[in-house]
Amino acid sequence: MKNLIDKIQSYNAVYMAKLPATSDIEQFVDSLIDFLFPMRLGASSARMSTLADVELLEEKFLTLITSVVDEDKRLPLSQDFFSKLESIFENLHLDAAAILEFDPAANSLLEIVSAYPGFYAVAVYRIASEMEQLKLPYIPRLMSELAHSKTGIDINPRARIGESFFIDHGTGVVIGETTVIGKQVKLYQGVTLGALQVSKELANTKRHPTIEDGVIIYSGATILGGETIIGSNSVIGGNVWLTESVPSNSIVFTQHETKIRDKKEYVQAIDFVI
C-alpha cells in the first residue's frame, strides 16, 4: 500500500495547487446568473442587483482565480471579465426572448430563466466563453462540465454561438470545440455537432460544423466535420446523419417506413422488454 501512496503522491504533486474547488466554481456561476437574473431567487430572496453585489462577485472571482493566475495578472483579468457582463446579460436576454417567442410551452421569462435547462446551459456557456477568450485556464472547461452534469447539455466554451440561441429540452446535446453557430438557431434534444475524426493531430484545426443563421435542427440529428456548413434558414430533420454541406433554405430528412397492423393478425404475440 505504501508503494501505491507514493505513486499517487508523485503523480498528483504537480497538479495539487492548480484548481479551485468545484463547489467554489459552482457557487460563483450560480451567484453570477442570479445577479443578472435575480428573479430566479424566488419571492423570499429576490431583490434588485446593486453595485455592492458586483463588488462581492469581483471578490469571489479574484479568489476563484488565485490558484490559476499569477498575482500581477489577477486584477486586470478581473476588470476585463467584468467589463463583459453587460454584453453577457444582453445576449442572455435575447436567448430567453427567443425561447419565449418560439416555444409554445413557455409562459414567461421568469419560467425560462428559472426552470429551462437549455437556458441555464447557455448562460454558463456565455460566461465560460468570455473567460476562455481571456485565456483563463481550466475554469471555463470546469464550468462547462458543471452545466453538462446538471443539464445533460455539453457545450465546449471555445465554440462560437450567436445571439438568440435556443436549446429545447436539451438532454444529450453536444456542441464541439470548433463549432460555429449563427443567430436565431434552434436545437432539440440529442443533437450532436461533432468531429469526423478523433485525432490529436487535428487539435488546432476546425473539426466541427458551421451552422448559419436561422437553422432548426431536430432531435437526434448528427452533423459532423469542420468543412460541413448548414446553410441559413435550413431545417434538419430528426435522426439525420450529415457529413456534407447543405445549401441555404434546405429541408433535410430521412425516409423510413412505419407499419401499423392489427395484432390479431399475428398468431404469436410480439413482446418487447426494455
Secondary structure, 3 states (H helix, E strand, C coil): CHHHHHHHHHHHHHHCCCCCCHHHHHHHHHHHHHHHCHHHHCCCCCCCCCHHHHHHHHHHHHHHCCCCCCHHHHHHHHHHHHCCHHHHHHHHHHHHHHHHHHCCCCCCHHHHHHHCHHHHHHHHHHHHHHHHHCCCCCHHHHHHHHHHHHHCCEECCCCEECCCCEECCCCCCEECCCCEECCCCEECCCCEEECCCCCHHHCCCCCCCEECCCCEECCCCEEECCCCEECCCCEECCCCEECCCECCCCEECCCCCCCCCCHHHCCCCCCCCC
